[in-house]
Amino acid sequence: MDLSLLSLKDNDFHMTTPDPPDTSKDEMESLKQELEKWKERLEKAEKLKADLQVCKLSADEEYDKQQDELTTLTELERNLQKESIMSRDTHEKELFILNQENSKLKKEIEKLKEDLSECNSELSWDSKIEKKIADMKVEFIHMEDKKDDFPDTNTRCVFSVTSKIPFKLNQNQALLTFEDAEVAQRLIKMGKHSLHLDRKTTDVKAVPFTLGMGIKFELHITISGKKIDVSEIPELSIPDDWVREKLQLNFYKSEHGGGEVENVKYDKKSRTAVITFLKPGAANGFVRSTKFPFSVNGRHYRLHVSPSTNVHLEKLQLYAGISKNSILLKGIAETEDDEESIQDMIEIHFQKPSNGGGETERIKYVSKGATWACFEEEA
């Protein structure tokens, strides 16, 4: 747009110089006023032109700025596309690695499940051991002497208790125990042994093995000569003090093996009582008797009686180690023969001195599954 001002001529304005003599004073005044108006119009037009030029410059600057921003955004978009491609490639690589790790973890989980199953099997065996703890080796040691010069007729005895240590024998393994520890140590030192089983020769390895933990302790039992334990006392609708008196009177009768009662401790909730006699030895008559007559208000009952005992443990010890007389055979090949035949072949081989063996005490071979062997503490 051309912002140059139009000339006065182009605006249909013609300026003529009148003949002074012919121009009136009023006309001159009017022309002056008209001239002033056009001057004002000219000034406004010049000002408008300047404002428009300023606006044009501002618009050009804004345009350049937008162009720069557009260039920057285009470059940013290009970079983002590159990063997106790189990120996609990176994610694909990471996904591939994660899939590999996932596969590895699945294998580890399967292995852990197998280990857990094995641990559960061992825990099941441990629970069986706990249930059979009464079958541990118990040996009577001696009767304890009285600690003072006042006889109380208490019976004190001491027992030695030793637990057996279980050892898990897995599939295709054998456990041999020899009479002589030197034989076992010699076979372990030799390492590999060639066995002839089912018309085939197989190499096995003799190794020592570590046993688990075992316990041993002394069991001290004191049987009171003055106290007895009473249970199965009937529920009676009388005060507790009356029940104590009834018990005291009932056990006072000597014809039933009682005697003068020093004290009665009665527990209504558990329906039990502890009777303490005044005379030492009065409780000895109840060692072989488990039932005692009890009469209340014309009704007859049978109470369960037993000697009052005190039991405590002393010298509790844990022990573990390696069985010097035993060896563990690993790597026994599977054969078509039955388990007993293979066990006989193994025993015959290791009994021969030419094979470094000797007399065996016992042997156990497992062809399938697993079994347990128990060991006692070696003297």
C-alpha positions in Angstrom: 0.0 0.0 0.0 1.4 3.4 -1.0 1.2 5.6 2.0 2.5 8.8 0.3 0.2 11.8 0.6 -1.8 13.0 -2.3 -0.9 16.4 -3.7 -3.4 19.2 -3.3 -3.9 19.1 -7.0 -4.9 15.4 -6.9 -7.5 16.3 -4.3 -9.2 18.7 -6.7 -7.7 21.6 -5.1 -6.5 24.5 -7.3 -4.9 27.4 -5.8 -5.1 30.6 -7.8 -3.8 33.9 -7.0 -6.6 36.4 -7.3 -6.2 39.7 -8.5 -5.8 41.7 -5.4 -7.9 44.4 -6.7 -10.7 42.0 -7.5 -10.6 39.8 -4.3 -12.6 40.9 -1.4 -11.4 40.7 2.1 -14.0 38.1 3.0 -13.0 35.7 0.3 -9.4 35.9 1.5 -10.4 35.1 5.0 -12.4 32.1 3.7 -9.5 30.9 1.7 -7.2 31.1 4.7 -9.6 29.0 6.8 -9.8 26.4 4.0 -6.0 26.3 3.9 -5.8 25.7 7.6 -8.2 22.8 7.3 -6.1 21.2 4.7 -3.1 21.6 6.7 -4.7 19.8 9.6 -5.8 17.0 7.2 -2.2 16.8 6.0 -0.8 16.5 9.5 -3.3 13.7 10.3 -2.4 11.9 7.1 1.3 12.2 8.0 0.7 10.9 11.5 -1.4 8.0 10.1 1.3 7.2 7.7 3.9 7.1 10.5 1.6 4.8 12.6 1.1 2.5 9.7 4.8 2.2 9.1 5.3 1.4 12.8 2.6 -1.3 12.6 4.2 -2.8 9.4 7.6 -3.0 11.2 6.0 -4.7 14.2 4.1 -7.1 11.9 7.4 -7.9 10.1 9.1 -8.6 13.5 6.2 -10.8 14.6 6.3 -12.7 11.3 10.1 -13.3 11.7 9.5 -14.5 15.2 6.8 -16.9 14.2 9.0 -18.2 11.4 11.8 -18.8 13.9 9.4 -20.6 16.2 8.1 -22.7 13.4 11.6 -23.7 12.5 12.3 -24.6 16.1 9.1 -26.7 16.3 9.9 -28.4 13.0 13.4 -29.3 14.3 11.9 -30.4 17.6 9.4 -32.7 15.9 12.2 -34.2 13.8 14.3 -34.8 17.0 11.3 -36.3 18.7 10.7 -38.7 15.8 14.4 -39.7 16.0 14.1 -40.2 19.7 10.9 -42.2 19.3 12.6 -44.5 16.8 15.6 -44.9 19.1 13.3 -45.4 22.2 11.3 -48.0 20.3 14.5 -49.9 19.4 15.7 -49.6 23.0 12.3 -50.9 24.4 12.4 -53.8 22.0 15.9 -54.7 23.2 14.8 -54.3 26.8 11.7 -56.4 26.2 13.9 -59.1 24.7 16.2 -59.0 27.7 13.2 -59.1 30.1 11.7 -62.1 28.2 15.1 -63.9 28.6 15.2 -63.0 32.3 11.6 -64.0 32.7 12.4 -67.4 31.2 15.4 -67.7 33.5 13.3 -66.8 36.6 10.6 -69.4 35.6 13.4 -72.0 35.6 14.6 -70.8 39.0 11.0 -70.9 40.3 10.7 -74.5 39.2 13.9 -75.3 40.9 12.8 -73.6 44.1 9.5 -75.5 44.0 11.5 -78.7 43.8 13.7 -77.6 46.7 10.6 -76.5 48.6 9.1 -79.9 48.0 12.2 -81.6 49.3 12.3 -79.3 52.3 8.7 -80.1 53.0 9.6 -83.8 52.8 12.4 -83.2 55.3 10.1 -81.2 57.6 7.6 -84.0 57.4 10.3 -86.3 58.5 11.3 -83.9 61.3 7.7 -83.9 62.5 7.8 -87.7 62.6 11.0 -87.6 64.6 9.3 -85.2 67.1 6.4 -87.5 67.4 8.8 -90.4 68.1 10.9 -88.5 70.5 9.8 -90.9 73.3 11.6 -93.7 71.3 15.0 -92.0 71.8 17.7 -94.0 73.5 17.0 -93.8 77.2 19.5 -95.3 79.7 19.2 -95.4 83.5 22.3 -94.0 85.1 21.9 -94.1 88.9 19.7 -93.2 91.9 20.6 -89.9 93.5 21.7 -89.8 97.1 19.9 -87.7 99.7 21.4 -84.2 100.0 20.8 -84.0 103.8 20.4 -86.2 106.9 16.6 -85.8 107.0 14.9 -88.7 105.1 11.9 -87.5 103.1 11.3 -90.9 101.3 11.5 -89.1 98.0 12.7 -91.3 95.1 15.3 -89.6 92.8 16.6 -91.2 89.7 18.6 -90.0 86.7 18.3 -91.1 83.1 20.6 -90.4 80.1 18.6 -89.5 77.0 20.3 -89.3 73.5 18.5 -88.6 70.3 19.2 -90.3 67.0 20.3 -88.2 64.1 18.5 -88.7 60.8 20.3 -88.7 57.5 18.5 -88.6 54.1 19.6 -91.2 51.6 18.6 -90.2 48.0 18.0 -92.2 44.9 20.9 -94.3 43.5 22.9 -93.9 46.7 24.1 -96.4 49.3 25.2 -96.0 52.9 27.7 -98.5 54.4 28.9 -98.7 58.0 32.0 -100.7 58.8 33.1 -102.3 62.0 36.5 -100.7 61.7 36.7 -96.9 61.1 40.1 -97.4 59.3 38.3 -99.3 56.5 35.8 -96.4 55.9 38.6 -93.8 55.9 40.7 -95.9 53.5 37.8 -96.3 51.0 37.1 -92.5 51.2 40.7 -91.8 50.5 40.7 -94.1 47.5 37.8 -92.0 46.1 36.4 -93.9 43.0 35.5 -97.6 43.0 34.5 -99.9 40.1 31.5 -102.1 40.9 30.2 -105.0 38.8 26.5 -104.8 38.8 24.1 -106.7 36.6 26.9 -107.8 34.3 28.0 -104.1 33.9 30.8 -102.1 35.4 29.9 -98.8 37.0 32.1 -96.3 38.8 30.9 -94.9 42.1 32.5 -92.4 44.5 32.9 -93.0 48.3 32.6 -89.7 50.2 32.2 -88.7 53.9 29.0 -87.0 55.0 28.0 -84.6 57.7 25.3 -85.4 60.1 22.7 -83.0 61.4 22.3 -81.9 65.0 21.4 -84.3 67.8 20.6 -83.7 71.4 21.5 -85.4 74.7 20.6 -84.6 78.2 20.1 -86.0 81.7 16.5 -86.5 82.9 16.2 -86.0 86.6 12.9 -87.4 88.1 11.9 -87.0 91.7 8.9 -89.0 93.0 7.5 -87.5 96.1 7.0 -89.6 99.2 4.5 -87.2 100.7 2.4 -85.8 97.7 0.0 -87.3 95.3 -1.8 -85.9 92.2 -5.5 -86.3 92.0 -7.6 -85.8 88.9 -11.1 -86.5 87.5 -12.7 -84.9 90.6 -16.5 -84.7 89.9 -18.2 -81.3 89.5 -20.0 -80.8 92.8 -22.6 -78.1 93.7 -20.9 -77.3 97.0 -18.3 -74.6 98.0 -14.7 -75.2 97.2 -13.8 -75.3 100.9 -16.2 -78.2 101.4 -14.6 -80.1 98.5 -11.2 -79.7 100.1 -12.6 -81.0 103.4 -14.2 -84.0 101.6 -10.9 -84.8 99.9 -9.0 -84.5 103.2 -11.4 -86.8 105.0 -11.5 -89.3 102.1 -7.7 -89.6 101.9 -7.3 -89.6 105.7 -8.8 -93.1 105.8 -5.9 -95.5 106.2 -7.8 -98.5 104.9 -7.5 -97.1 101.4 -3.8 -96.5 101.8 -4.0 -92.8 102.9 -3.0 -91.1 106.1 -3.1 -87.8 108.0 -3.3 -85.0 105.4 -1.2 -81.9 105.9 -2.5 -79.8 103.0 -5.0 -79.9 100.0 -4.6 -77.7 96.9 -7.8 -77.9 94.9 -8.4 -76.4 91.4 -12.0 -76.4 90.5 -11.4 -75.4 86.9 -9.1 -78.3 86.0 -10.9 -80.7 88.5 -7.5 -81.6 90.0 -5.9 -81.5 93.4 -2.5 -82.1 95.1 -2.7 -83.9 98.4 0.2 -83.5 100.8 0.4 -86.1 103.7 1.9 -85.3 107.0 3.9 -88.6 107.4 6.8 -89.2 104.9 6.2 -92.3 102.8 2.4 -92.1 103.0 2.3 -91.4 99.2 4.2 -94.6 98.4 1.1 -96.6 98.7 -0.4 -94.9 95.6 2.5 -95.9 93.3 0.6 -98.9 92.0 -2.9 -97.7 92.6 -4.5 -95.5 89.9 -8.1 -95.3 91.3 -9.3 -94.2 94.7 -12.9 -94.3 96.1 -14.5 -90.9 96.8 -18.0 -90.5 98.4 -20.0 -87.3 98.6 -23.6 -87.0 99.8 -24.3 -90.7 99.3 -22.8 -90.8 95.8 -19.7 -92.8 95.0 -17.0 -91.8 92.5 -13.6 -93.1 91.5 -10.7 -90.6 91.5 -7.6 -91.0 89.4 -4.5 -90.8 91.6 -0.7 -90.8 90.7 2.5 -90.1 92.5 3.5 -86.4 92.4 6.7 -86.1 90.3 9.1 -83.4 89.5 11.0 -83.6 86.2 13.8 -81.4 85.0 16.6 -81.5 82.5 20.3 -81.1 83.1 23.4 -81.1 81.0 21.6 -80.4 77.7 24.0 -80.7 74.8 23.9 -80.4 71.0 26.2 -82.6 69.0 27.0 -83.2 65.3 29.8 -84.6 63.3 30.9 -87.1 60.7 30.4 -90.8 61.1 33.9 -92.1 60.9 32.8 -95.7 60.4 30.4 -94.9 57.5 30.7 -93.9 53.8 28.2 -92.6 51.3 28.3 -94.1 47.8 27.2 -91.8 45.0 26.6 -92.3 41.2 25.3 -95.9 41.3 23.9 -96.7 37.9 20.4 -97.9 37.5 20.0 -101.6 36.7 17.2 -104.1 36.0 18.0 -106.1 39.1 15.9 -105.6 42.2 17.1 -103.4 45.1 18.0 -106.2 47.4 20.2 -107.9 44.8 22.1 -104.7 44.1 22.5 -104.1 47.8 24.0 -107.6 48.2 26.4 -107.0 45.3 27.6 -103.7 46.8 28.1 -105.3 50.3 30.1 -108.3 48.8 32.4 -105.9 46.9 33.2 -103.7 49.9 33.7 -106.7 52.2 36.6 -107.9 50.1 40.1 -106.8 51.4 41.4 -106.8 47.8 39.0 -103.9 47.1 40.1 -102.1 50.3 37.1 -103.2 52.2 36.3 -105.0 55.4 33.5 -106.3 57.6 30.3 -104.3 57.4 27.9 -103.6 60.2 25.0 -102.5 58.0 24.2 -101.3 54.5 21.3 -99.5 52.9 20.8 -98.9 49.2 18.1 -96.8 47.6 17.2 -97.4 43.9 14.1 -95.2 43.8 12.8 -92.2 45.9 14.5 -91.6 49.2 14.8 -93.0 52.7 16.2 -92.1 56.0 18.9 -93.6 58.2 19.4 -92.8 61.9 22.7 -92.5 63.7 23.5 -92.6 67.4 26.3 -90.6 69.0 29.6 -92.5 68.7 31.2 -93.4 72.0 
